[in-house]
Amino acid sequence: MKTIKEFFTHPLIQMALVLGAITIILAIFSKRVFAEPLRNWELGLPAFLAALFQGFAKSRKDSPFSKTWVGLAIIILSAILVLALNA
């Protein structure tokens, strides 16, 4: 990777950045916003789904559902679901 632009456009880097941000957001909401902390499986759900998506995308490279934006959408939607169900 020669430039910083190439670095940030790599699919694995994008997944890692979004997953890290989502994990931090869930931890902040768990500690500061909600009356009781989130359970461990709720905190780990986006990371688990990201790992499943990575395996799916690796095995089916030609599928339209193996695009990076689909994985990012899965991570974000799972985090929104966890936040909405615990609000």
VMD Tcl script that draws the C-alpha trace (Angstrom):
set ca {
  {0.00 0.00 0.00}
  {1.74 3.07 -1.24}
  {-0.63 5.84 -0.19}
  {-2.97 6.43 2.68}
  {-5.89 6.46 0.22}
  {-5.08 2.91 -0.86}
  {-4.83 1.95 2.80}
  {-8.32 3.21 3.64}
  {-9.91 1.73 0.51}
  {-8.80 -1.81 1.35}
  {-11.89 -3.88 2.33}
  {-10.35 -5.43 5.44}
  {-9.26 -2.04 6.76}
  {-12.75 -0.65 6.20}
  {-14.30 -3.60 8.06}
  {-11.83 -3.22 10.94}
  {-12.42 0.53 11.26}
  {-16.21 0.22 11.26}
  {-16.12 -2.73 13.64}
  {-13.83 -0.86 16.02}
  {-16.04 2.22 15.98}
  {-19.17 0.13 16.57}
  {-17.52 -1.70 19.47}
  {-16.55 1.61 21.09}
  {-20.05 3.01 20.59}
  {-21.64 -0.10 22.11}
  {-19.25 0.07 25.08}
  {-20.06 3.75 25.69}
  {-23.79 3.09 25.51}
  {-23.41 0.06 27.78}
  {-21.44 1.98 30.39}
  {-22.97 5.47 30.30}
  {-26.42 5.45 28.69}
  {-28.26 2.24 29.56}
  {-29.45 1.50 33.08}
  {-27.82 -1.92 33.05}
  {-24.78 -3.01 31.04}
  {-25.11 -4.96 27.82}
  {-24.52 -8.69 27.99}
  {-21.37 -10.16 26.47}
  {-23.15 -11.73 23.51}
  {-24.76 -8.38 22.68}
  {-21.38 -6.66 22.69}
  {-19.88 -9.41 20.54}
  {-22.72 -9.81 18.04}
  {-21.39 -7.34 15.41}
  {-17.92 -8.90 15.55}
  {-19.37 -12.41 15.24}
  {-21.47 -11.41 12.23}
  {-18.42 -9.74 10.68}
  {-16.45 -12.97 11.05}
  {-19.29 -14.94 9.46}
  {-19.46 -12.44 6.61}
  {-15.71 -12.65 6.02}
  {-15.97 -16.42 5.73}
  {-18.92 -16.15 3.38}
  {-17.23 -13.52 1.23}
  {-14.05 -15.57 1.01}
  {-15.87 -18.71 -0.13}
  {-18.17 -16.97 -2.63}
  {-16.09 -14.28 -4.29}
  {-18.35 -13.88 -7.32}
  {-21.57 -13.40 -5.33}
  {-23.07 -9.89 -5.31}
  {-23.59 -10.29 -1.55}
  {-19.87 -10.64 -0.89}
  {-19.20 -6.94 -1.46}
  {-17.66 -4.92 1.35}
  {-20.61 -2.56 1.72}
  {-22.90 -5.50 2.47}
  {-20.66 -6.55 5.36}
  {-20.52 -3.00 6.66}
  {-24.31 -2.75 6.47}
  {-24.65 -6.03 8.40}
  {-22.35 -4.74 11.15}
  {-24.11 -1.38 11.43}
  {-27.61 -2.88 11.36}
  {-26.74 -5.43 14.04}
  {-25.39 -2.66 16.27}
  {-28.52 -0.56 15.70}
  {-30.64 -3.62 16.53}
  {-28.75 -4.21 19.78}
  {-29.10 -0.55 20.75}
  {-32.80 -0.42 19.83}
  {-33.69 -3.59 21.74}
  {-31.94 -2.37 24.89}
  {-33.21 1.20 24.87}
}
mol new
graphics top color blue
foreach p $ca { graphics top sphere $p radius 0.5 }
foreach p [lrange $ca 0 end-1] q [lrange $ca 1 end] { graphics top cylinder $p $q radius 0.2 }
display resetview
